[in-house]
């Protein structure tokens, strides 16, 4: 469990709080690039880390993200006119470019140069991987862009969706670290020896399935230059070498690659960004070294269990708190363990309802299979406390370390785990992507 003080520290992300300032030292995805479809398009509301903003594209297609309110009289910039290289407030006509500079002040008689003294809060932004990334911290602490491998992949090799989750970010992030829940929450119906249906897996069967691939004492959480990884001891090789599986990366502050639903050669990311104390935005990302076929895209979206169905015109899941996630008790008894439609909905249902939208971690009982959760919390709390004492986080300033892929290593017996896994932690090399053939993109294999 956590103390009340630590629970408040890890969940509160407003400006000026320790964790809020820690998150503001990293580049964070804020929205999908597709939400801003073209130059001079309609502005879009954005809320992140408890701050309200407006995003727009100028006449050159450059993304700007500015404060939600005009500095003149606090009029809402969302209603502004996006025209001729800037966003113009409809109240008195003040206009601002993507850098926050005032370019026109038509109701002002103080002189043409007065507008040069006025700015609107603007946030550094860039686009990568189909998302708009923001930096919300002090200007003199802005780090380099992270070097995630998926940022190199062309659009035909990637798929990203976003949806809102009605809980504190940490509840959903901890779901990534808890690797024993899948055999319960995500299990499906068992079948008898002749194909006859049995009730959903439960009791001893579920307990057997819920055990991790290795006993908890043979599983380790190891700190890295980007966050942490999960390391499992595998059976030794025939010639006696020790073997380790390195997987389950946690990229600080809120990105993971948990989950085993990916097809061959398809890699996954789950990105959990705080919107405010009681809400978060979930970017679910898939990418491949080859173009994603129409079959793969269908299986990940409409035809499969990878993404929740959204209410049309929104980023809100159709199965949500208001309708009890459309739980089907007949399905729960005879088809799957939860009675809910797919994996993300099952996860959302449990994380949104842990004694409310902000979980009370003083009232929990953790066990050995929660080791990843314990370590993940520790890493975040230590980083936030260090920053509060004036020690800047190192992770954002080592962008190449974020180019990680899971792997297996073989080493001499007795090699310390930190030394054994070092080759896997080396940044994955950058690669050139060939021009996509049409048949590859729309193929069915």
N, C-alpha and C positions, 0 to 999 in steps of 0.2 A: 504494500500500500504506500501511498504518498502522504506526507503531512499536509495539512490545510494550506500552509504557506507554499509548498512546492506545487500543489495542485493549482493554486491561483497563478503561480509563476509560469507554469507550462501552458496554461490555457489562455491567458490574457495577452492579446496581441495588438492592442491599441498603441498609437504613438506615445512614446514616453515610458511604456512598460518594458521590463528587461527582455521578455521574449519578443515583443513587438519591435524593439530596436534591433534585436538579433536577426529577425527575418528581414529587416530593412537593409541588412548588409549584403544580401544575396540578390541576384537577378531572379525574378519570379515570373512565370507565365500568368497573364492576366485575362486573356480572351483569345478566341480563335481569330486568325487573320480573315477568315471568310465572313466574320461579322461586319467587316468594313470592306464591302465588295469592290469599291472603286473610288477614284479621285472625286472629291467634293460630295461624297455620299452622306447619307443621314448620320448624324452623330449618335453614339451609343453610350448609355450609362455603364459605368464600371465602379464596382465597390470592392476594395481589397484592403485587408489589414485595418478595417474600421474607417477607411477614408473613402469619400465619394468623389468620383472623377467623371470626366467625359472624354471619350476617345473619338477621333475623326481622322480622315485622310485629307490632306490639302490638295491643291490642284495638280501637284506633281506626283501624287500618290503616297507621299510620306506620311507615316502615322504620327499623330500627336496625341498626348494624353495630358489633360490639364485639370485643374481644380473644377469642381462641379458648379462653382458660383463666381460670377463676375466680381472683380475687386472694387468696382464702383459702388454698387448698391446691393450686392449679393443676389442679383437676379440669376435664375438657373440657366447655365450655358447649354443644357441639353436642348432647349428650344431655339438655340442660335442658328443663324444662317451660315452654312458652310460654303464659302464662295471666295474665289480669286485669292487663293493662298492663305486663307485663315478662317477662323470661326468668329462670327460677329454676333454679339449680344443683341437680342431684339428689343431690349428695354431702352437703351440710349445709343446703340450703334457702336460701342467700343469693340474693336477687332483685335484678335491675337493670333500669332502664328504658332507653329508646332513647338517652338522653343519658349513660348510664353511671352514673347515680346509684343507690346502693343503697337500695332501698325496704323491704326486710325482711331481718332477720338473726335468725331464730328460735332459733339455738343459742347466742346471745350473751347473757351476763349483765352486760356492762359498762354497760348502760343503753340506753334507747330512742334517745338522741341519738347514740350511738356510730356507728350506721350512716351518719350524715351526714358522717362523716369518711372513709368508704370509697367508692371509685369503681372502676369497671372502665374500661379504655381504650375510649373510644367515638369513632367517626369521623364527622364531619359528612357527611350523606347527603341526596340529593334524587333525585327521579325525573323523567326527561325523555326523550322519544323512545323509550319502551319499555325504558329501561335505568336502573339504579341507579348514580348517580355518587357517587364518594367524594373527599374531600380528606384526605390523609394527612400533611400537613406541620404546621409550628408553628401554633398557634391564632392568633397575632398576624399571621401572613402569609397568612391565608385570603383568596383573591381572590374577586371576584364570579363568578357563574355565567357560563359562556361563552354567547354569543348565536348559536350555530349556527342557521341558518335552519330546518333540519329539526325543531328542537325545537318550532316553532310548529305543525307539521302534525298533524292528528288521526290517530288510530290507523288509520283506514281508508285513509289515504294512505301508510302506511309498512309496511315489512317488515324485521325484523331477526333475524338468526340468530347464534349463537356456536358456536365450536368451538376445541378446544385444539390447539396446534401444539407439537411436541416439539423446540424449538430456542430459542435466544436471540432476543429480540424484534427485534434489529437485522437479523438475516438476512432475516426476513420483511418488515421495513420497507424495506430496500434493494431488495427485489424490486419495490416500487412505483416506485422512482426509475429503474430500468433499463428503458428503453423500447424496446430492440432485441431483447429475448428473445422477444417474442410471435410473430414470424415463424418461429421455430424451435420453441420449446416448445409453443406453442398452435396450430401450423399443422395443417391437415387435408390429406387426399389431393388431389392434383391430378387432373384428368381430361383425356383426349385430345380431339382435335377432333371426334370422333364420339361423345363420351361414354364412351369406353373408359377403364378405370381405369389410372392410372399409379402408380408408387411414390410414397410420401410425398415432399413437396417437400424437396429437399436440394441441396447444392452451390451452383452459381451462382444457381439460382433462389431459394434461401433467402437467399443473400447480398443479392440485389436486393431481396427483400421486407423484409429486416431493416433496411434503411436508414430512418432517421427521415424524417418528411414534408419536412424541410428538412435541408440539410447541417449537420453539427455546428457549423460555424463561424457559421451563421446561427441558432443556437439558444442561448438565454441562460437562466441561472438567476438570478432576481432576488429579493433579500431583501425581505420585506414585514413589516408590523406583526404578522402572525400566524405567519410562518414564511418560506415562499418559494413562488414560482411558476415555471413553465417558460414561456418566451416564444419563439415561433418567428416569424422574418421571413417574411411571405407576399409573393407577387408584388404590385407596386404597382398602384394603381387606374388606370383609363384616363386620369385627369387628373393622374397623377403622384404621388399621395399615397402615403406609406408605410403598410403594413398589418402589424399584429402580432396573432398569436393568443396569448391568455393562458390557460393551462390548467395541469393537473397540480399543483394546490395541495398543499402540505405544511403542515398545521396543527401547530405544535409542541404536545406533544412526539412524537405518534405517530399522527396521523390524516392520511389522504390521500384524494383523489378520483380515483385512477388507474383506468384500465380503460375499455374502449369496448363493453361488453356490454349497456349499458342500452337499453331500448326508448325510443320517442319520449316525451319529457317526463319520463323517469324518471332521477333523479340517484342517484349512488352514493357511499358512503363505505366505506373500509376502516380499521378501528381496531385497532391492534396494541399491546396492553397487556402489559407484562412480568408474568409470574406469579412467576418466580424466574430464576436465572441460565440455566437450560436449558429453560424452558418459557414459553409466552405464550398469551394468550387473544385470539382473532381475532373481532371483531364485524363482520359484513358487513351493511351497511345500504343499503336502497333506499327512496327516497321520491319522491313526485310531488305536483304542485299539484292533481291530480285523484285521486279514489279509484282504487286499484289494482283492476282487474277480476280475476275469478277466472282468466281466461285468462292475464293477466300474472303472477299469483301462481304458477300452475302452471308456466309457462315458466321462471320464476326458480328454482323449487324442484324438484319431482319430475320435471318434464318438460324441464328445461334444463341448462345448463352453469354456472349461477351459484353453486351451493352444493354442498358435499360431502355425500354420504349419511352419516348418523351411525349408530353402533351404538345400537340402541334403548335408551332409558333413560340415555344418556350424551351427552356433548358431544365424543366422540372419533370422528373420521372412520372409516368402515368400511374404506376403503383407507388403510393406514397402514404404518409401518415394519415391523411384525411380519409383514406379508404382501407386502412389496415393492410395496405400492400396487396389487396385483393387475395388474401390468403384463402386457400381452398382446403377445407378440412378433409374432404374425401381424397384429394390428391395427397395430402399429408399422411393419411392412413395407408394408402395403397400404392402411391407412385414415388413420392420423394419425401425426404425427412422434414422439410420445412413447410411444404404446401404452397410455396411461392414459385414464380415463373422461372427465374434464372439466377445465376450467381450474383450479379451486382445488386439485384433487388433484395436477395437474401441478406447480403452484407449491409445494405442500407437500412433494412428493417431493424437489425440488432444494434447498429452503431447510433442510430437516431433515437434510441429509446433506452439508454443506459442511465436510468434515474433522471431523465430529462436531456436537454440539448447540451448540457455541460456536466459530464460525469463527475460524481463524487468519489475520488480514488482513495479517500480515507476509509471507505466502507467495502473494500475489495479484499480478496484472499488470493494471492498469486502462488503458482506452483512452478516446478522445474521447467515445464514446457513454455512458461512465460518469460524465459530468459531474454529472448530478443526484445520483448516489450520493456523489460527492466533496463536493458542496456541502451535502447533507443531513447528512453526518457532521460537516462543519465547524461547521454551525450548532448541532448538539447539543453538540459538544465545547466550543465557545466559551461556550455558555450554562452548562454544568456548571462549567467552570473559573472563570468570572466569579462564580458563586454561591459557590464555594469561597473566593474572595477577598472575599466580603461584598457583592457586587453582585447584587441581586435581579433576576430576569428581569422584563422589562416586559410581555411578551406576555399573561400571564394577566390583567393589569390593563387590558387594552384589549379587552373582550369583543365589542364591536360589529364589530371588525375581522375576526372569524371569520365574518361573514355575507358570504361571497364566492361568486360564480359565475363560471365561465369566460366569456370573451367575445373579441370581435375589435374592434380600434380602428383608425381611419384618422387619420393626422396628417401634418403638413407634413414633407417630407424634412429630415433632419438633426436632428429632435427627439430629444433623449436618451431612451433606452428607459425609464428610470425615470419621466420626465415623460410619455412617450407612454401608458404603461399605467395611469397614475394613475386615470383614470375607471373602469376595470374594477375597481380595488381598493376603490372606494367601497363601504361596507356595503350589501348588497342590502336594499331596503326591506321592512319588515314588511307582511304582507298578511292580510286577513280570509279565512277559509275558510268557504264556504257549507255549509249542512246537506246531507249526502250523500243523494242519491236512491238508493233501493234498486236500481233498474235500472242505475245507474252502477256500483254496488259489485259486482254479480254479473254485469254484462254481459260479452259476449265480444269486444267490439271493443277 
